Amino acid sequence: MPNEHILGNFERSDGKERIIVVRRSDGLTTYRKQSRSTGSDVWDAAGPDCGIYDDEGAARAEAEARVWWLAAAASAG
């Protein structure tokens, strides 16, 4: 989407999915899920906004709380 900026991403250990944290054009922040097909190096289009947050820290914290594999990685590390 125009005027958006990816602030960071978290990739699942098997490489099939990632979470991207995005600063939207309105200045708010969200996270989105992105997948790729088996055997492909290209990411599919990102899914819809998963909540709207005031800042990057809040979006990251919410993603860690809601995405099972991200929550597991956060608690392990």
N, CA, C and O atoms as CSV, one atom per row, in Angstrom:
chain,resi,resn,atom,element,x,y,z
A,1,MET,N,N,0.839,-1.180,0.000
A,1,MET,CA,C,0.000,0.000,0.000
A,1,MET,C,C,0.884,1.244,0.000
A,1,MET,O,O,1.988,1.217,0.544
A,2,PRO,N,N,0.413,2.323,-0.599
A,2,PRO,CA,C,1.246,3.514,-0.715
A,2,PRO,C,C,1.541,4.155,0.636
A,2,PRO,O,O,0.722,4.136,1.555
A,3,ASN,N,N,2.731,4.718,0.720
A,3,ASN,CA,C,3.155,5.463,1.907
A,3,ASN,C,C,3.153,4.634,3.185
A,3,ASN,O,O,2.917,5.167,4.269
A,4,GLU,N,N,3.411,3.349,3.069
A,4,GLU,CA,C,3.556,2.497,4.244
A,4,GLU,C,C,5.016,2.082,4.362
A,4,GLU,O,O,5.755,2.054,3.378
A,5,HIS,N,N,5.412,1.763,5.582
A,5,HIS,CA,C,6.801,1.416,5.823
A,5,HIS,C,C,6.865,0.172,6.710
A,5,HIS,O,O,6.263,0.146,7.783
A,6,ILE,N,N,7.583,-0.848,6.275
A,6,ILE,CA,C,7.767,-2.042,7.100
A,6,ILE,C,C,8.805,-1.727,8.161
A,6,ILE,O,O,9.943,-1.375,7.848
A,7,LEU,N,N,8.405,-1.856,9.419
A,7,LEU,CA,C,9.273,-1.550,10.547
A,7,LEU,C,C,10.090,-2.755,10.993
A,7,LEU,O,O,11.166,-2.607,11.572
A,8,GLY,N,N,9.574,-3.942,10.723
A,8,GLY,CA,C,10.273,-5.160,11.114
A,8,GLY,C,C,9.473,-6.376,10.724
A,8,GLY,O,O,8.308,-6.276,10.340
A,9,ASN,N,N,10.113,-7.533,10.826
A,9,ASN,CA,C,9.393,-8.768,10.531
A,9,ASN,C,C,9.953,-9.900,11.365
A,9,ASN,O,O,11.099,-9.863,11.813
A,10,PHE,N,N,9.126,-10.897,11.562
A,10,PHE,CA,C,9.469,-12.102,12.308
A,10,PHE,C,C,9.118,-13.288,11.437
A,10,PHE,O,O,7.965,-13.438,11.032
A,11,GLU,N,N,10.085,-14.129,11.145
A,11,GLU,CA,C,9.845,-15.282,10.276
A,11,GLU,C,C,9.765,-16.565,11.096
A,11,GLU,O,O,10.579,-16.796,11.989
A,12,ARG,N,N,8.781,-17.387,10.783
A,12,ARG,CA,C,8.623,-18.680,11.437
A,12,ARG,C,C,9.817,-19.558,11.097
A,12,ARG,O,O,10.383,-19.437,10.010
A,13,SER,N,N,10.201,-20.425,11.993
A,13,SER,CA,C,11.422,-21.216,11.824
A,13,SER,C,C,11.418,-22.093,10.577
A,13,SER,O,O,12.486,-22.394,10.044
A,14,ASP,N,N,10.245,-22.511,10.096
A,14,ASP,CA,C,10.191,-23.338,8.884
A,14,ASP,C,C,10.131,-22.493,7.604
A,14,ASP,O,O,10.114,-23.043,6.503
A,15,GLY,N,N,10.098,-21.165,7.743
A,15,GLY,CA,C,10.118,-20.268,6.592
A,15,GLY,C,C,8.821,-20.155,5.813
A,15,GLY,O,O,8.799,-19.539,4.748
A,16,LYS,N,N,7.738,-20.736,6.319
A,16,LYS,CA,C,6.470,-20.721,5.584
A,16,LYS,C,C,5.602,-19.504,5.881
A,16,LYS,O,O,4.646,-19.227,5.156
A,17,GLU,N,N,5.928,-18.790,6.928
A,17,GLU,CA,C,5.079,-17.676,7.339
A,17,GLU,C,C,5.933,-16.623,8.033
A,17,GLU,O,O,6.969,-16.930,8.623
A,18,ARG,N,N,5.477,-15.376,7.949
A,18,ARG,CA,C,6.120,-14.320,8.717
A,18,ARG,C,C,5.083,-13.291,9.129
A,18,ARG,O,O,3.996,-13.206,8.557
A,19,ILE,N,N,5.441,-12.529,10.119
A,19,ILE,CA,C,4.642,-11.407,10.582
A,19,ILE,C,C,5.418,-10.149,10.240
A,19,ILE,O,O,6.599,-10.034,10.571
A,20,ILE,N,N,4.763,-9.206,9.580
A,20,ILE,CA,C,5.402,-7.925,9.306
A,20,ILE,C,C,4.711,-6.840,10.134
A,20,ILE,O,O,3.486,-6.813,10.249
A,21,VAL,N,N,5.512,-5.961,10.699
A,21,VAL,CA,C,5.008,-4.819,11.455
A,21,VAL,C,C,5.116,-3.610,10.537
A,21,VAL,O,O,6.189,-3.317,10.010
A,22,VAL,N,N,4.003,-2.911,10.349
A,22,VAL,CA,C,3.906,-1.879,9.325
A,22,VAL,C,C,3.435,-0.546,9.921
A,22,VAL,O,O,2.480,-0.503,10.697
A,23,ARG,N,N,4.119,0.531,9.547
A,23,ARG,CA,C,3.618,1.882,9.832
A,23,ARG,C,C,2.719,2.260,8.664
A,23,ARG,O,O,3.172,2.360,7.524
A,24,ARG,N,N,1.458,2.465,8.956
A,24,ARG,CA,C,0.477,2.783,7.920
A,24,ARG,C,C,0.597,4.232,7.468
A,24,ARG,O,O,1.261,5.037,8.121
A,25,SER,N,N,-0.035,4.558,6.369
A,25,SER,CA,C,0.028,5.917,5.827
A,25,SER,C,C,-0.612,6.950,6.757
A,25,SER,O,O,-0.316,8.140,6.648
A,26,ASP,N,N,-1.492,6.510,7.677
A,26,ASP,CA,C,-2.103,7.443,8.625
A,26,ASP,C,C,-1.274,7.625,9.893
A,26,ASP,O,O,-1.688,8.325,10.816
A,27,GLY,N,N,-0.078,6.980,9.935
A,27,GLY,CA,C,0.815,7.120,11.077
A,27,GLY,C,C,0.620,6.086,12.165
A,27,GLY,O,O,1.437,5.989,13.081
A,28,LEU,N,N,-0.441,5.316,12.079
A,28,LEU,CA,C,-0.670,4.250,13.047
A,28,LEU,C,C,0.080,2.994,12.609
A,28,LEU,O,O,0.610,2.935,11.500
A,29,THR,N,N,0.122,2.005,13.475
A,29,THR,CA,C,0.915,0.803,13.231
A,29,THR,C,C,0.019,-0.426,13.287
A,29,THR,O,O,-0.968,-0.451,14.022
A,30,THR,N,N,0.366,-1.444,12.509
A,30,THR,CA,C,-0.353,-2.707,12.511
A,30,THR,C,C,0.638,-3.841,12.306
A,30,THR,O,O,1.824,-3.605,12.071
A,31,TYR,N,N,0.153,-5.059,12.396
A,31,TYR,CA,C,0.942,-6.203,11.936
A,31,TYR,C,C,0.080,-7.017,10.988
A,31,TYR,O,O,-1.147,-7.024,11.082
A,32,ARG,N,N,0.754,-7.703,10.072
A,32,ARG,CA,C,0.079,-8.519,9.065
A,32,ARG,C,C,0.806,-9.842,8.902
A,32,ARG,O,O,2.019,-9.935,9.086
A,33,LYS,N,N,0.042,-10.855,8.554
A,33,LYS,CA,C,0.592,-12.185,8.288
A,33,LYS,C,C,0.891,-12.307,6.800
A,33,LYS,O,O,0.129,-11.842,5.952
A,34,GLN,N,N,2.008,-12.940,6.510
A,34,GLN,CA,C,2.378,-13.220,5.127
A,34,GLN,C,C,2.833,-14.669,5.046
A,34,GLN,O,O,3.523,-15.159,5.940
A,35,SER,N,N,2.448,-15.350,3.980
A,35,SER,CA,C,2.814,-16.752,3.777
A,35,SER,C,C,3.519,-16.914,2.440
A,35,SER,O,O,3.484,-16.029,1.585
A,36,ARG,N,N,4.158,-18.064,2.282
A,36,ARG,CA,C,4.694,-18.414,0.969
A,36,ARG,C,C,4.458,-19.894,0.729
A,36,ARG,O,O,4.415,-20.697,1.661
A,37,SER,N,N,4.308,-20.229,-0.522
A,37,SER,CA,C,4.038,-21.615,-0.902
A,37,SER,C,C,5.281,-22.468,-0.702
A,37,SER,O,O,6.406,-21.973,-0.774
A,38,THR,N,N,5.069,-23.736,-0.454
A,38,THR,CA,C,6.175,-24.661,-0.304
A,38,THR,C,C,7.051,-24.636,-1.549
A,38,THR,O,O,6.552,-24.725,-2.671
A,39,GLY,N,N,8.336,-24.519,-1.347
A,39,GLY,CA,C,9.276,-24.515,-2.455
A,39,GLY,C,C,9.446,-23.169,-3.134
A,39,GLY,O,O,10.220,-23.048,-4.084
A,40,SER,N,N,8.733,-22.157,-2.660
A,40,SER,CA,C,8.822,-20.829,-3.267
A,40,SER,C,C,9.626,-19.903,-2.366
A,40,SER,O,O,9.561,-19.999,-1.141
A,41,ASP,N,N,10.388,-19.003,-2.989
A,41,ASP,CA,C,11.115,-18.000,-2.228
A,41,ASP,C,C,10.379,-16.664,-2.198
A,41,ASP,O,O,10.861,-15.699,-1.604
A,42,VAL,N,N,9.212,-16.607,-2.837
A,42,VAL,CA,C,8.466,-15.358,-2.953
A,42,VAL,C,C,7.324,-15.345,-1.932
A,42,VAL,O,O,6.565,-16.308,-1.818
A,43,TRP,N,N,7.219,-14.239,-1.196
A,43,TRP,CA,C,6.127,-14.087,-0.238
A,43,TRP,C,C,4.836,-13.735,-0.974
A,43,TRP,O,O,4.843,-12.939,-1.913
A,44,ASP,N,N,3.734,-14.334,-0.538
A,44,ASP,CA,C,2.413,-13.969,-1.052
A,44,ASP,C,C,2.061,-12.577,-0.521
A,44,ASP,O,O,2.749,-12.040,0.347
A,45,ALA,N,N,0.997,-12.014,-1.048
A,45,ALA,CA,C,0.534,-10.712,-0.554
A,45,ALA,C,C,0.215,-10.815,0.936
A,45,ALA,O,O,-0.281,-11.838,1.408
A,46,ALA,N,N,0.503,-9.759,1.655
A,46,ALA,CA,C,0.221,-9.737,3.094
A,46,ALA,C,C,-1.278,-9.734,3.334
A,46,ALA,O,O,-2.052,-9.210,2.533
A,47,GLY,N,N,-1.666,-10.323,4.439
A,47,GLY,CA,C,-3.072,-10.344,4.817
A,47,GLY,C,C,-3.522,-8.986,5.333
A,47,GLY,O,O,-2.772,-8.012,5.274
A,48,PRO,N,N,-4.744,-8.925,5.836
A,48,PRO,CA,C,-5.285,-7.649,6.318
A,48,PRO,C,C,-4.622,-7.210,7.619
A,48,PRO,O,O,-3.917,-7.985,8.266
A,49,ASP,N,N,-4.860,-5.958,7.988
A,49,ASP,CA,C,-4.365,-5.450,9.267
A,49,ASP,C,C,-4.901,-6.303,10.407
A,49,ASP,O,O,-6.085,-6.640,10.439
A,50,CYS,N,N,-4.037,-6.642,11.323
A,50,CYS,CA,C,-4.434,-7.389,12.523
A,50,CYS,C,C,-4.418,-6.422,13.703
A,50,CYS,O,O,-3.538,-6.483,14.561
A,51,GLY,N,N,-5.383,-5.552,13.728
A,51,GLY,CA,C,-5.456,-4.533,14.771
A,51,GLY,C,C,-4.753,-3.255,14.333
A,51,GLY,O,O,-3.948,-3.258,13.402
A,52,ILE,N,N,-5.065,-2.184,15.009
A,52,ILE,CA,C,-4.478,-0.878,14.739
A,52,ILE,C,C,-3.918,-0.373,16.067
A,52,ILE,O,O,-4.624,-0.364,17.076
A,53,TYR,N,N,-2.657,0.047,16.069
A,53,TYR,CA,C,-1.957,0.409,17.302
A,53,TYR,C,C,-1.299,1.773,17.165
A,53,TYR,O,O,-0.984,2.222,16.063
A,54,ASP,N,N,-1.100,2.419,18.298
A,54,ASP,CA,C,-0.487,3.740,18.297
A,54,ASP,C,C,0.994,3.710,17.958
A,54,ASP,O,O,1.523,4.670,17.397
A,55,ASP,N,N,1.672,2.608,18.297
A,55,ASP,CA,C,3.109,2.572,18.064
A,55,ASP,C,C,3.604,1.156,17.771
A,55,ASP,O,O,2.873,0.178,17.926
A,56,GLU,N,N,4.843,1.077,17.349
A,56,GLU,CA,C,5.451,-0.193,16.966
A,56,GLU,C,C,5.503,-1.181,18.125
A,56,GLU,O,O,5.232,-2.367,17.940
A,57,GLY,N,N,5.848,-0.703,19.314
A,57,GLY,CA,C,5.942,-1.589,20.473
A,57,GLY,C,C,4.636,-2.281,20.787
A,57,GLY,O,O,4.620,-3.468,21.111
A,58,ALA,N,N,3.539,-1.549,20.693
A,58,ALA,CA,C,2.220,-2.133,20.968
A,58,ALA,C,C,1.863,-3.172,19.912
A,58,ALA,O,O,1.318,-4.225,20.244
A,59,ALA,N,N,2.162,-2.891,18.648
A,59,ALA,CA,C,1.874,-3.854,17.574
A,59,ALA,C,C,2.693,-5.126,17.752
A,59,ALA,O,O,2.171,-6.230,17.594
A,60,ARG,N,N,3.974,-4.976,18.080
A,60,ARG,CA,C,4.835,-6.148,18.298
A,60,ARG,C,C,4.350,-6.970,19.484
A,60,ARG,O,O,4.292,-8.197,19.408
A,61,ALA,N,N,4.007,-6.309,20.564
A,61,ALA,CA,C,3.541,-7.020,21.764
A,61,ALA,C,C,2.256,-7.788,21.470
A,61,ALA,O,O,2.095,-8.923,21.919
A,62,GLU,N,N,1.354,-7.187,20.730
A,62,GLU,CA,C,0.096,-7.864,20.386
A,62,GLU,C,C,0.357,-9.060,19.475
A,62,GLU,O,O,-0.252,-10.115,19.648
A,63,ALA,N,N,1.249,-8.903,18.517
A,63,ALA,CA,C,1.595,-10.029,17.640
A,63,ALA,C,C,2.186,-11.173,18.459
A,63,ALA,O,O,1.829,-12.332,18.252
A,64,GLU,N,N,3.083,-10.855,19.382
A,64,GLU,CA,C,3.689,-11.902,20.218
A,64,GLU,C,C,2.646,-12.603,21.074
A,64,GLU,O,O,2.776,-13.795,21.351
A,65,ALA,N,N,1.619,-11.886,21.496
A,65,ALA,CA,C,0.572,-12.481,22.327
A,65,ALA,C,C,-0.409,-13.325,21.517
A,65,ALA,O,O,-0.994,-14.264,22.057
A,66,ARG,N,N,-0.603,-13.014,20.233
A,66,ARG,CA,C,-1.660,-13.665,19.451
A,66,ARG,C,C,-1.184,-14.714,18.446
A,66,ARG,O,O,-1.965,-15.587,18.067
A,67,VAL,N,N,0.048,-14.655,18.016
A,67,VAL,CA,C,0.552,-15.588,17.000
A,67,VAL,C,C,1.290,-16.712,17.737
A,67,VAL,O,O,2.315,-16.479,18.378
A,68,TRP,N,N,0.755,-17.928,17.636
A,68,TRP,CA,C,1.260,-19.030,18.471
A,68,TRP,C,C,2.752,-19.260,18.322
A,68,TRP,O,O,3.449,-19.416,19.324
A,69,TRP,N,N,3.257,-19.284,17.107
A,69,TRP,CA,C,4.684,-19.590,16.925
A,69,TRP,C,C,5.577,-18.429,17.337
A,69,TRP,O,O,6.727,-18.642,17.723
A,70,LEU,N,N,5.072,-17.218,17.264
A,70,LEU,CA,C,5.824,-16.059,17.705
A,70,LEU,C,C,5.858,-15.998,19.218
A,70,LEU,O,O,6.884,-15.658,19.808
A,71,ALA,N,N,4.741,-16.326,19.849
A,71,ALA,CA,C,4.690,-16.373,21.313
A,71,ALA,C,C,5.634,-17.443,21.855
A,71,ALA,O,O,6.314,-17.228,22.858
A,72,ALA,N,N,5.670,-18.604,21.182
A,72,ALA,CA,C,6.569,-19.680,21.610
A,72,ALA,C,C,8.029,-19.272,21.470
A,72,ALA,O,O,8.842,-19.574,22.343
A,73,ALA,N,N,8.368,-18.592,20.385
A,73,ALA,CA,C,9.743,-18.144,20.169
A,73,ALA,C,C,10.138,-17.088,21.186
A,73,ALA,O,O,11.274,-17.085,21.661
A,74,ALA,N,N,9.220,-16.190,21.530
A,74,ALA,CA,C,9.504,-15.135,22.509
A,74,ALA,C,C,9.750,-15.718,23.892
A,74,ALA,O,O,10.628,-15.252,24.618
A,75,SER,N,N,8.975,-16.739,24.260
A,75,SER,CA,C,9.145,-17.324,25.589
A,75,SER,C,C,10.381,-18.215,25.671
A,75,SER,O,O,10.931,-18.416,26.754
A,76,ALA,N,N,10.821,-18.751,24.530
A,76,ALA,CA,C,12.018,-19.601,24.499
A,76,ALA,C,C,13.303,-18.782,24.516
A,76,ALA,O,O,14.331,-19.238,25.016
A,77,GLY,N,N,13.239,-17.561,23.962
A,77,GLY,CA,C,14.431,-16.762,23.813
A,77,GLY,C,C,14.559,-15.743,24.849
A,77,GLY,O,O,15.528,-14.984,24.852
